[in-house]
């Protein structure tokens, strides 16, 4: 079965990377959620995609220059999805993990450290994973592939997956060189043949961001390991027809 990961939660219908988006993903039948983490000025692991809060909130400034208390006061649905009436906020990773204790969803944590390295973030994230005993339910991904190697050095049992957006030669070999259990390619950068060859080598393939029905059907037809989508409800309904 192709696992459905809700990209930043149900980001197509709710403000991204908010508890409301994650709750909606669960209700829509997602098998897991995908979220992004950074560090605040006071060292809290916070769930947000951009380096600044400008696009997704009514605030301004860099995430790493604001405290978690300051971030918590922002409205997280200011620029995205104006039609969404409820005021949402930026959650901490701890808050998300507390919610995960009440369900069985997987959680793909993307470390947003390709531009700002956030020294020590790998240790902090994995320590929190250990605290909540989520080792078997967490996947760590990043465009910073050195960070994935470091994550595996810290916790050899953690599942990692490199993110990439260009064509990669023999992606299964590259994933193996990192000790990664999966790859998260941009959908257009990988062919059906490459997906199947990668899976045949024991490496999971979870392309992003799969929002069109024809692309979902393509991946369901070849039993791709997973897909990452803004519309988990749509993907769930289509999967019922194909798998």
MIDOSE-1310 file (N, C-alpha, C; in nm, 2 decimals, decimal comma, always signed):
residues 243
xxxx	+0,08/-0,12/+0,00/+0,00/+0,00/+0,00/+0,09/+0,13/+0,00; +0,05/+0,22/-0,08/+0,11/+0,35/-0,08/+0,07/+0,44/+0,04; +0,17/+0,47/+0,12/+0,14/+0,55/+0,24/+0,12/+0,70/+0,20; +0,02/+0,76/+0,26/-0,01/+0,90/+0,23/+0,04/+0,99/+0,35
xxxx	+0,13/+1,08/+0,31/+0,19/+1,18/+0,41/+0,13/+1,31/+0,38; +0,07/+1,37/+0,48/+0,01/+1,51/+0,46/+0,12/+1,61/+0,47; +0,14/+1,68/+0,36/+0,25/+1,78/+0,35/+0,22/+1,91/+0,43; +0,29/+1,93/+0,54/+0,27/+2,04/+0,63/+0,13/+2,02/+0,69
xxxx	+0,08/+1,90/+0,71/-0,05/+1,88/+0,74/-0,14/+1,88/+0,62; -0,27/+1,90/+0,63/-0,35/+1,92/+0,51/-0,34/+2,06/+0,47; -0,22/+2,09/+0,41/-0,19/+2,23/+0,37/-0,27/+2,29/+0,26; -0,34/+2,20/+0,19/-0,43/+2,25/+0,08/-0,56/+2,30/+0,13
xxxx	-0,59/+2,27/+0,26/-0,72/+2,31/+0,31/-0,72/+2,38/+0,44; -0,60/+2,38/+0,51/-0,58/+2,44/+0,64/-0,44/+2,52/+0,64; -0,43/+2,61/+0,73/-0,30/+2,68/+0,74/-0,19/+2,58/+0,77; -0,08/+2,59/+0,69/+0,02/+2,48/+0,69/+0,09/+2,48/+0,83
xxxx	+0,14/+2,36/+0,86/+0,22/+2,34/+0,98/+0,15/+2,39/+1,11; +0,02/+2,37/+1,12/-0,05/+2,41/+1,24/-0,12/+2,28/+1,29; -0,16/+2,28/+1,42/-0,23/+2,16/+1,47/-0,36/+2,14/+1,40; -0,42/+2,25/+1,35/-0,55/+2,23/+1,28/-0,52/+2,15/+1,15
xxxx	-0,41/+2,18/+1,08/-0,38/+2,11/+0,96/-0,34/+1,96/+0,98; -0,28/+1,93/+1,10/-0,25/+1,80/+1,13/-0,37/+1,72/+1,17; -0,46/+1,78/+1,25/-0,58/+1,72/+1,29/-0,67/+1,69/+1,16; -0,67/+1,78/+1,07/-0,75/+1,76/+0,94/-0,69/+1,64/+0,87
xxxx	-0,56/+1,63/+0,86/-0,49/+1,52/+0,79/-0,53/+1,38/+0,85; -0,54/+1,38/+0,99/-0,58/+1,26/+1,05/-0,72/+1,22/+1,01; -0,81/+1,32/+1,02/-0,95/+1,30/+0,98/-0,97/+1,26/+0,84; -0,88/+1,30/+0,75/-0,89/+1,27/+0,61/-0,83/+1,14/+0,57
xxxx	-0,78/+1,07/+0,67/-0,73/+0,93/+0,64/-0,58/+0,92/+0,61; -0,50/+1,03/+0,63/-0,36/+1,02/+0,61/-0,29/+0,91/+0,70; -0,19/+0,85/+0,65/-0,11/+0,76/+0,73/+0,00/+0,83/+0,81; +0,03/+0,95/+0,77/+0,13/+1,02/+0,84/+0,13/+1,17/+0,80
xxxx	+0,20/+1,25/+0,88/+0,21/+1,39/+0,85/+0,36/+1,42/+0,82; +0,38/+1,53/+0,74/+0,51/+1,58/+0,71/+0,51/+1,72/+0,77; +0,62/+1,76/+0,84/+0,63/+1,89/+0,90/+0,78/+1,94/+0,89; +0,80/+2,07/+0,92/+0,93/+2,13/+0,91/+0,96/+2,18/+1,05
xxxx	+1,09/+2,17/+1,08/+1,13/+2,22/+1,21/+1,25/+2,32/+1,20; +1,25/+2,42/+1,29/+1,37/+2,51/+1,31/+1,38/+2,53/+1,46; +1,48/+2,61/+1,49/+1,50/+2,65/+1,63/+1,47/+2,80/+1,66; +1,41/+2,83/+1,77/+1,38/+2,97/+1,80/+1,50/+3,03/+1,87
xxxx	+1,49/+3,16/+1,90/+1,60/+3,23/+1,97/+1,63/+3,17/+2,11; +1,53/+3,11/+2,17/+1,55/+3,05/+2,30/+1,56/+2,90/+2,30; +1,59/+2,84/+2,18/+1,62/+2,70/+2,17/+1,50/+2,61/+2,17; +1,38/+2,65/+2,14/+1,27/+2,56/+2,12/+1,26/+2,51/+1,98
xxxx	+1,23/+2,38/+1,97/+1,21/+2,32/+1,83/+1,07/+2,36/+1,79; +1,06/+2,44/+1,68/+0,93/+2,50/+1,64/+0,90/+2,45/+1,50; +0,77/+2,43/+1,47/+0,72/+2,37/+1,35/+0,68/+2,49/+1,25; +0,77/+2,51/+1,16/+0,75/+2,62/+1,06/+0,84/+2,60/+0,94
xxxx	+0,80/+2,63/+0,82/+0,88/+2,60/+0,70/+0,98/+2,71/+0,67; +0,93/+2,83/+0,65/+1,02/+2,94/+0,60/+1,12/+2,99/+0,71; +1,23/+3,05/+0,66/+1,32/+3,10/+0,76/+1,26/+3,23/+0,83; +1,17/+3,29/+0,77/+1,10/+3,40/+0,83/+0,95/+3,37/+0,85
xxxx	+0,88/+3,45/+0,94/+0,74/+3,43/+0,96/+0,65/+3,51/+0,87; +0,71/+3,59/+0,78/+0,64/+3,68/+0,70/+0,53/+3,63/+0,61; +0,56/+3,51/+0,55/+0,46/+3,46/+0,45/+0,34/+3,39/+0,52; +0,36/+3,32/+0,63/+0,26/+3,24/+0,69/+0,19/+3,29/+0,81
xxxx	+0,24/+3,41/+0,86/+0,18/+3,47/+0,98/+0,15/+3,62/+0,96; +0,10/+3,68/+1,06/+0,08/+3,83/+1,06/+0,20/+3,90/+1,12; +0,31/+3,83/+1,14/+0,43/+3,88/+1,20/+0,54/+3,91/+1,09; +0,66/+3,94/+1,14/+0,77/+3,97/+1,06/+0,90/+3,94/+1,13
xxxx	+0,99/+3,88/+1,06/+1,12/+3,85/+1,12/+1,17/+3,71/+1,10; +1,29/+3,69/+1,14/+1,35/+3,55/+1,12/+1,31/+3,46/+1,24; +1,28/+3,34/+1,21/+1,24/+3,25/+1,32/+1,34/+3,24/+1,43; +1,47/+3,23/+1,39/+1,58/+3,21/+1,49/+1,61/+3,33/+1,57
xxxx	+1,54/+3,44/+1,54/+1,56/+3,57/+1,61/+1,44/+3,60/+1,70; +1,35/+3,51/+1,70/+1,22/+3,53/+1,79/+1,22/+3,42/+1,89; +1,17/+3,45/+2,01/+1,14/+3,34/+2,11/+1,02/+3,26/+2,07; +1,01/+3,15/+2,14/+0,88/+3,07/+2,11/+0,76/+3,14/+2,16
xxxx	+0,77/+3,21/+2,27/+0,66/+3,29/+2,33/+0,62/+3,40/+2,22; +0,71/+3,46/+2,16/+0,68/+3,56/+2,06/+0,61/+3,50/+1,94; +0,66/+3,38/+1,90/+0,61/+3,31/+1,78/+0,47/+3,26/+1,81; +0,44/+3,22/+1,93/+0,31/+3,17/+1,97/+0,20/+3,27/+1,97
xxxx	+0,24/+3,39/+1,97/+0,14/+3,50/+1,97/+0,10/+3,54/+1,83; +0,17/+3,49/+1,73/+0,13/+3,53/+1,59/+0,02/+3,45/+1,54; -0,06/+3,50/+1,45/-0,17/+3,43/+1,38/-0,11/+3,36/+1,26; -0,12/+3,23/+1,26/-0,05/+3,15/+1,16/-0,13/+3,14/+1,03
xxxx	-0,24/+3,20/+1,01/-0,32/+3,19/+0,89/-0,34/+3,33/+0,82; -0,25/+3,42/+0,85/-0,27/+3,55/+0,80/-0,26/+3,56/+0,65; -0,15/+3,52/+0,59/-0,13/+3,53/+0,45/-0,18/+3,40/+0,37; -0,17/+3,29/+0,43/-0,22/+3,17/+0,36/-0,37/+3,14/+0,40
xxxx	-0,45/+3,11/+0,30/-0,58/+3,07/+0,32/-0,67/+3,17/+0,40; -0,69/+3,28/+0,34/-0,76/+3,39/+0,40/-0,90/+3,35/+0,44; -0,96/+3,25/+0,37/-1,09/+3,21/+0,40/-1,10/+3,13/+0,53; -0,99/+3,09/+0,59/-0,99/+3,01/+0,71/-1,02/+3,10/+0,83
xxxx	-1,13/+3,08/+0,89/-1,17/+3,18/+0,99/-1,10/+3,16/+1,13; -1,07/+3,04/+1,17/-1,02/+3,02/+1,30/-0,87/+3,07/+1,31; -0,84/+3,14/+1,42/-0,70/+3,18/+1,44/-0,61/+3,07/+1,48; -0,51/+3,04/+1,40/-0,42/+2,93/+1,43/-0,29/+2,99/+1,47
xxxx	-0,20/+2,90/+1,53/-0,07/+2,95/+1,58/+0,04/+2,85/+1,54; +0,16/+2,89/+1,56/+0,28/+2,80/+1,53/+0,30/+2,71/+1,65; +0,30/+2,58/+1,63/+0,32/+2,48/+1,74/+0,47/+2,45/+1,76; +0,50/+2,39/+1,87/+0,63/+2,34/+1,90/+0,63/+2,19/+1,85
xxxx	+0,74/+2,13/+1,83/+0,75/+1,99/+1,80/+0,70/+1,91/+1,92; +0,73/+1,95/+2,04/+0,68/+1,88/+2,16/+0,52/+1,87/+2,16; +0,46/+1,98/+2,12/+0,31/+1,98/+2,11/+0,26/+1,88/+2,01; +0,33/+1,87/+1,90/+0,29/+1,77/+1,80/+0,31/+1,63/+1,85
xxxx	+0,42/+1,61/+1,92/+0,45/+1,47/+1,97/+0,34/+1,43/+2,08; +0,30/+1,53/+2,16/+0,20/+1,50/+2,26/+0,07/+1,46/+2,19; +0,04/+1,52/+2,08/-0,08/+1,48/+2,00/-0,06/+1,34/+1,94; +0,06/+1,31/+1,89/+0,09/+1,18/+1,83/+0,07/+1,07/+1,93
xxxx	+0,08/+1,09/+2,06/+0,06/+0,99/+2,16/-0,08/+0,93/+2,15; -0,17/+1,01/+2,10/-0,31/+0,97/+2,09/-0,35/+0,91/+1,96; -0,26/+0,88/+1,87/-0,30/+0,82/+1,74/-0,18/+0,73/+1,70; -0,19/+0,68/+1,57/-0,09/+0,59/+1,52/-0,02/+0,65/+1,40
xxxx	-0,03/+0,77/+1,37/+0,03/+0,83/+1,25/+0,18/+0,83/+1,25; +0,24/+0,82/+1,13/+0,38/+0,84/+1,12/+0,41/+0,99/+1,11; +0,53/+1,03/+1,13/+0,57/+1,17/+1,13/+0,70/+1,19/+1,06; +0,70/+1,25/+0,94/+0,82/+1,29/+0,87/+0,86/+1,43/+0,91
xxxx	+0,98/+1,43/+0,98/+1,03/+1,56/+1,03/+1,13/+1,61/+0,93; +1,11/+1,72/+0,86/+1,21/+1,78/+0,78/+1,29/+1,88/+0,86; +1,42/+1,86/+0,86/+1,51/+1,95/+0,93/+1,54/+2,07/+0,83; +1,50/+2,19/+0,87/+1,52/+2,30/+0,78/+1,65/+2,36/+0,81
xxxx	+1,76/+2,29/+0,78/+1,89/+2,34/+0,81/+1,99/+2,34/+0,69; +1,93/+2,35/+0,57/+2,02/+2,35/+0,45/+2,08/+2,49/+0,43; +2,01/+2,60/+0,48/+2,06/+2,73/+0,47/+2,12/+2,78/+0,61; +2,04/+2,77/+0,71/+2,09/+2,79/+0,85/+2,11/+2,66/+0,91
xxxx	+2,24/+2,63/+0,95/+2,27/+2,49/+0,99/+2,21/+2,45/+1,13; +2,17/+2,55/+1,21/+2,11/+2,52/+1,34/+2,19/+2,41/+1,42; +2,31/+2,45/+1,46/+2,40/+2,36/+1,53/+2,33/+2,29/+1,65; +2,33/+2,16/+1,65/+2,27/+2,09/+1,76/+2,13/+2,05/+1,74
xxxx	+2,07/+2,09/+1,63/+1,93/+2,06/+1,61/+1,90/+1,91/+1,60; +2,00/+1,83/+1,54/+1,98/+1,69/+1,52/+1,97/+1,62/+1,66; +2,06/+1,66/+1,75/+2,06/+1,60/+1,88/+1,93/+1,63/+1,95; +1,88/+1,76/+1,94/+1,76/+1,80/+2,01/+1,64/+1,73/+1,96
xxxx	+1,63/+1,71/+1,83/+1,51/+1,65/+1,77/+1,51/+1,50/+1,81; +1,63/+1,43/+1,80/+1,63/+1,29/+1,84/+1,61/+1,27/+1,98; +1,66/+1,36/+2,07/+1,63/+1,35/+2,21/+1,48/+1,35/+2,24; +1,41/+1,44/+2,17/+1,27/+1,45/+2,19/+1,20/+1,32/+2,13
xxxx	+1,25/+1,27/+2,02/+1,19/+1,14/+1,97/+1,21/+1,03/+2,07; +1,32/+1,02/+2,14/+1,35/+0,92/+2,24/+1,25/+0,94/+2,36; +1,23/+1,07/+2,40/+1,15/+1,10/+2,51/+1,01/+1,05/+2,49; +0,96/+1,06/+2,37/+0,82/+1,01/+2,34/+0,82/+0,87/+2,28
xxxx	+0,93/+0,80/+2,27/+0,94/+0,67/+2,22/+0,88/+0,65/+2,08; +0,92/+0,75/+1,99/+0,86/+0,75/+1,86/+0,96/+0,71/+1,75; +1,06/+0,63/+1,79/+1,17/+0,59/+1,70/+1,12/+0,52/+1,58; +1,01/+0,44/+1,60/+0,96/+0,36/+1,49/+0,86/+0,43/+1,40
xxxx	+0,82/+0,55/+1,45/+0,72/+0,62/+1,38/+0,77/+0,75/+1,31; +0,90/+0,78/+1,33/+0,95/+0,90/+1,28/+1,05/+0,88/+1,16; +1,04/+0,96/+1,06/+1,13/+0,97/+0,95/+1,20/+1,11/+0,95; +1,33/+1,11/+0,95/+1,40/+1,24/+0,94/+1,44/+1,27/+0,80
xxxx	+1,40/+1,38/+0,74/+1,45/+1,42/+0,61/+1,51/+1,55/+0,61; +1,58/+1,58/+0,50/+1,64/+1,72/+0,49/+1,71/+1,73/+0,35; +1,72/+1,85/+0,31/+1,80/+1,88/+0,19/+1,95/+1,89/+0,23; +1,98/+1,90/+0,36/+2,11/+1,89/+0,41/+2,15/+1,75/+0,44
xxxx	+2,21/+1,68/+0,34/+2,23/+1,54/+0,35/+2,34/+1,50/+0,46; +2,43/+1,59/+0,49/+2,53/+1,57/+0,59/+2,46/+1,56/+0,73; +2,35/+1,64/+0,74/+2,27/+1,63/+0,86/+2,21/+1,50/+0,88; +2,17/+1,43/+0,77/+2,11/+1,30/+0,78/+2,21/+1,20/+0,83
xxxx	+2,33/+1,21/+0,78/+2,44/+1,12/+0,82/+2,47/+1,14/+0,97; +2,47/+1,26/+1,02/+2,49/+1,29/+1,16/+2,37/+1,24/+1,24; +2,25/+1,25/+1,19/+2,14/+1,19/+1,27/+2,15/+1,04/+1,29; +2,20/+0,97/+1,18/+2,22/+0,83/+1,20/+2,34/+0,80/+1,29
xxxx	+2,44/+0,88/+1,30/+2,54/+0,86/+1,39/+2,49/+0,88/+1,54; +2,40/+0,97/+1,56/+2,35/+0,99/+1,69/+2,25/+0,88/+1,73; +2,17/+0,84/+1,63/+2,07/+0,73/+1,66/+2,07/+0,64/+1,53; +2,15/+0,53/+1,53/+2,15/+0,44/+1,42/+2,02/+0,38/+1,38
xxxx	+1,93/+0,37/+1,47/+1,80/+0,31/+1,45/+1,70/+0,41/+1,38; +1,73/+0,53/+1,37/+1,64/+0,63/+1,31/+1,63/+0,61/+1,16; +1,51/+0,63/+1,10/+1,50/+0,62/+0,95/+1,52/+0,76/+0,90; +1,60/+0,77/+0,79/+1,63/+0,90/+0,73/+1,60/+0,89/+0,58
xxxx	+1,58/+1,01/+0,52/+1,55/+1,01/+0,37/+1,60/+1,15/+0,32; +1,69/+1,15/+0,22/+1,73/+1,27/+0,16/+1,63/+1,33/+0,07; +1,61/+1,46/+0,08/+1,52/+1,54/-0,01/+1,61/+1,59/-0,12; +1,55/+1,58/-0,24/+1,63/+1,64/-0,36/+1,53/+1,68/-0,47
xxxx	+1,57/+1,77/-0,55/+1,47/+1,82/-0,65/+1,53/+1,81/-0,80; +1,64/+1,74/-0,81/+1,70/+1,73/-0,95/+1,72/+1,58/-0,97; +1,74/+1,54/-1,10/+1,76/+1,40/-1,14/+1,89/+1,35/-1,07; +1,87/+1,23/-1,01/+1,98/+1,17/-0,94/+2,01/+1,03/-1,00
xxxx	+2,14/+1,01/-1,03/+2,18/+0,88/-1,09/+2,18/+0,77/-0,98; +2,11/+0,66/-1,01/+2,10/+0,55/-0,92/+2,07/+0,59/-0,78; +1,96/+0,65/-0,76/+1,92/+0,70/-0,62/+1,93/+0,60/-0,51; +1,91/+0,47/-0,54/+1,92/+0,37/-0,44/+2,07/+0,36/-0,39
xxxx	+2,16/+0,37/-0,48/+2,30/+0,37/-0,43/+2,34/+0,49/-0,35; +2,28/+0,61/-0,39/+2,31/+0,73/-0,31/+2,25/+0,72/-0,17; +2,13/+0,67/-0,16/+2,06/+0,65/-0,03/+2,14/+0,56/+0,06; +2,18/+0,45/+0,00/+2,26/+0,35/+0,07/+2,39/+0,41/+0,13
xxxx	+2,45/+0,50/+0,05/+2,58/+0,56/+0,09/+2,55/+0,65/+0,21; +2,43/+0,70/+0,23/+2,40/+0,78/+0,35/+2,35/+0,70/+0,46; +2,32/+0,57/+0,44/+2,26/+0,49/+0,54/+2,11/+0,52/+0,55; +2,05/+0,58/+0,45/+1,91/+0,62/+0,45/+1,82/+0,50/+0,41
xxxx	+1,70/+0,50/+0,47/+1,61/+0,40/+0,44/+1,51/+0,44/+0,34; +1,52/+0,56/+0,29/+1,42/+0,61/+0,19/+1,48/+0,73/+0,11; +1,41/+0,77/+0,01/+1,44/+0,90/-0,06/+1,31/+0,97/-0,08; +1,32/+1,11/-0,08/+1,21/+1,20/-0,10/+1,24/+1,29/-0,22
xxxx	+1,22/+1,24/-0,34/+1,25/+1,32/-0,46/+1,14/+1,41/-0,50; +1,17/+1,52/-0,56/+1,06/+1,60/-0,63/+1,00/+1,51/-0,73; +0,87/+1,50/-0,75/+0,80/+1,41/-0,83/+0,86/+1,40/-0,97; +0,88/+1,52/-1,03/+0,93/+1,53/-1,17/+1,07/+1,48/-1,19
xxxx	+1,14/+1,46/-1,08/+1,28/+1,42/-1,10/+1,31/+1,27/-1,10; +1,20/+1,19/-1,09/+1,22/+1,05/-1,08/+1,11/+0,98/-1,17; +1,16/+0,87/-1,24/+1,07/+0,80/-1,33/+1,01/+0,68/-1,26; +0,91/+0,62/-1,32/+0,85/+0,50/-1,26/+0,95/+0,39/-1,25
xxxx	+1,04/+0,37/-1,35/+1,14/+0,27/-1,35/+1,23/+0,29/-1,23; +1,27/+0,41/-1,21/+1,37/+0,44/-1,10/+1,30/+0,42/-0,97; +1,17/+0,45/-0,96/+1,10/+0,43/-0,83/+1,10/+0,28/-0,80; +1,07/+0,20/-0,90/+1,06/+0,05/-0,88/+1,19/-0,01/-0,86
xxxx	+1,30/+0,04/-0,92/+1,43/-0,01/-0,90/+1,48/+0,02/-0,76; +1,45/+0,14/-0,72/+1,49/+0,19/-0,58/+1,42/+0,10/-0,48; +1,29/+0,08/-0,49/+1,21/+0,00/-0,40/+1,26/-0,15/-0,40; +1,30/-0,20/-0,51/+1,36/-0,33/-0,52/+1,49/-0,35/-0,44
xxxx	+1,55/-0,24/-0,42/+1,68/-0,24/-0,34/+1,65/-0,22/-0,19; +1,52/-0,21/-0,16/+1,49/-0,20/-0,02/+1,48/-0,06/+0,03; +1,48/+0,04/-0,06/+1,48/+0,18/-0,03/+1,34/+0,24/-0,06; +1,27/+0,29/+0,04/+1,14/+0,35/+0,02/+1,15/+0,48/-0,06
xxxx	+1,04/+0,50/-0,14/+1,04/+0,62/-0,22/+0,91/+0,69/-0,19; +0,92/+0,82/-0,15/+0,81/+0,90/-0,12/+0,82/+1,04/-0,19; +0,77/+1,05/-0,31/+0,79/+1,18/-0,38/+0,70/+1,29/-0,33; +0,75/+1,41/-0,35/+0,67/+1,53/-0,31/+0,66/+1,62/-0,43
xxxx	+0,57/+1,72/-0,43/+0,45/+1,73/-0,36/+0,34/+1,69/-0,46; +0,27/+1,58/-0,43/+0,19/+1,52/-0,53/+0,04/+1,56/-0,50; +0,00/+1,66/-0,58/-0,13/+1,71/-0,57/-0,23/+1,68/-0,68; -0,18/+1,65/-0,80/-0,27/+1,62/-0,91/-0,32/+1,47/-0,91
xxxx	-0,44/+1,46/-0,94/-0,50/+1,32/-0,94/-0,42/+1,23/-1,03; -0,38/+1,27/-1,15/-0,31/+1,19/-1,25/-0,18/+1,14/-1,19; -0,11/+1,22/-1,11/+0,01/+1,19/-1,05/-0,01/+1,09/-0,93; -0,12/+1,11/-0,86/-0,15/+1,02/-0,75/-0,18/+0,88/-0,81
xxxx	-0,26/+0,88/-0,91/-0,29/+0,75/-0,98/-0,17/+0,68/-1,03; -0,08/+0,75/-1,09/+0,05/+0,70/-1,14/+0,12/+0,63/-1,03; +0,13/+0,69/-0,91/+0,21/+0,63/-0,80/+0,13/+0,51/-0,74; +0,00/+0,52/-0,73/-0,08/+0,41/-0,67/-0,06/+0,29/-0,77
xxxx	-0,06/+0,31/-0,90/-0,06/+0,20/-0,99/+0,07/+0,12/-0,98; +0,18/+0,18/-0,94/+0,31/+0,11/-0,92/+0,34/+0,07/-0,78; +0,24/+0,10/-0,69/+0,26/+0,07/-0,55/+0,38/+0,14/-0,49; +0,39/+0,26/-0,52/+0,50/+0,34/-0,47/+0,49/+0,34/-0,31
xxxx	+0,61/+0,35/-0,25/+0,61/+0,34/-0,10/+0,52/+0,44/-0,03; +0,52/+0,56/-0,09/+0,44/+0,67/-0,03/+0,44/+0,79/-0,11; +0,36/+0,88/-0,08/+0,36/+1,01/-0,15/+0,33/+1,12/-0,04; +0,38/+1,24/-0,07/+0,36/+1,36/+0,02/+0,27/+1,46/-0,06
xxxx	+0,16/+1,49/+0,00/+0,06/+1,57/-0,07/+0,00/+1,68/+0,02; -0,05/+1,79/-0,04/-0,12/+1,89/+0,04/-0,27/+1,85/+0,06; -0,31/+1,74/-0,02/-0,45/+1,71/-0,01/-0,47/+1,56/+0,03; -0,44/+1,52/+0,15/-0,45/+1,38/+0,19/-0,59/+1,32/+0,17
xxxx	-0,69/+1,40/+0,19/-0,83/+1,35/+0,17/-0,85/+1,30/+0,02; -0,81/+1,38/-0,07/-0,82/+1,34/-0,21/-0,74/+1,22/-0,24; -0,61/+1,21/-0,18/-0,53/+1,09/-0,20/-0,59/+0,97/-0,14; -0,65/+0,98/-0,03/-0,72/+0,87/+0,04/-0,83/+0,81/-0,04
xxxx	-0,91/+0,90/-0,10/-1,03/+0,86/-0,18/-0,98/+0,79/-0,30; -0,88/+0,84/-0,37/-0,82/+0,78/-0,49/-0,76/+0,64/-0,46; -0,69/+0,63/-0,35/-0,62/+0,51/-0,31/-0,73/+0,40/-0,29; -0,84/+0,43/-0,24/-0,95/+0,33/-0,22/-0,99/+0,27/-0,35
xxx	-0,97/+0,34/-0,46/-1,01/+0,29/-0,59/-0,90/+0,20/-0,65; -0,77/+0,23/-0,62/-0,66/+0,17/-0,68/-0,59/+0,06/-0,60; -0,60/+0,06/-0,47/-0,53/-0,03/-0,39/-0,62/-0,10/-0,28
